[in-house]
């Protein structure tokens, strides 16, 4: 009973802390402006199943994609085994699902094969990151913490899978010895390879090994659950809603501010009646801070896996510019976390004197070619370009800050109605016959 009580208390504390962190992140996302993404539900469900569940964009890079699928399927399916562990921990039973007979044998065997595949995939991922040192994992924004974060998760998964297989190996031997409550149940295609190393251990010693691995496995999973909200790996949960709420418009289609569109229409139609003056505060042009972004852009920031695929295909980054779409998303998330902590400390209406422009430089924003390669490459349909364009809009329309080349173009459009230096009356001179 004592171990059951300890387990139940740990489970309640873990679920409570995880729920608290999820509410915090949800609150932060809701700090963004409203955005309607309730249209085309059938297409949205299809996108979610293809991209998030089907991993369709991951396999664009086959090696990483296939390895990630192993980890993804293992994470999803092995949770059935976690459910059994939780029930056993609460009720004091052992292998509570063993009554399923041959189906249980099939499940345990499948779990073991998946555990081995997850373990191998994580080892390869560690090698790619730390020994082969793939360029996209060592960019300037990948400082010590992002690299450590990725390594911690990979090492944790390796340890959890190792504990699971060791637990099964000890369990299998104890079953063969008819020790205590260890009745024959399950198939062990992988852990059976380890029984030779444990066969000389006494039954009492094997029982201690099995229990230690059991507790390590479940405590590790609960600790992992509460670490994820502080990590880039929160995409495990957000990838599904993030892909569901993807931007389904044509690539390269930009949004227009209603207030600007209205003013342009009034300029083109002098007979139009302007709308009545509104008592509400004027709308900010573009985005200065995270509060000016919409909730989907903030969800994008929390969904970023920091994989660097966006940056690796960015033409500006490839030519040595300072722009990194991954850094845009990481900076947005960091600023949002900072703003959220300030609200927690000072109240819901508190706004500090910082802005997203304190994290992202003007040089980064103007380096973007708006080609959409980053959005196309992202495995979970994150859209860094939308944040870049909103911040550019703020710089131009609120701060009148533009590169000199663009300033000249804007002046020509204002004076000549085109980006060229010729007056409208002279624009067709090139076609005149001067012979």
PyMOL commands that set and color helices and strands:
alter all, ss='L'
color gray80, all
select helices_A, chain A and resi 2-29+41-53+58-60+62-91+96-100+102-130+135-137+144-176+191-198+203-228+232-244+258-268+290-292+295-303+309-313+315-318+325-346+356-358+362-367+373-377+384-397+404-416+424-426+429-431
alter helices_A, ss='H'
color red, helices_A
deselect
rebuild
show_as cartoon
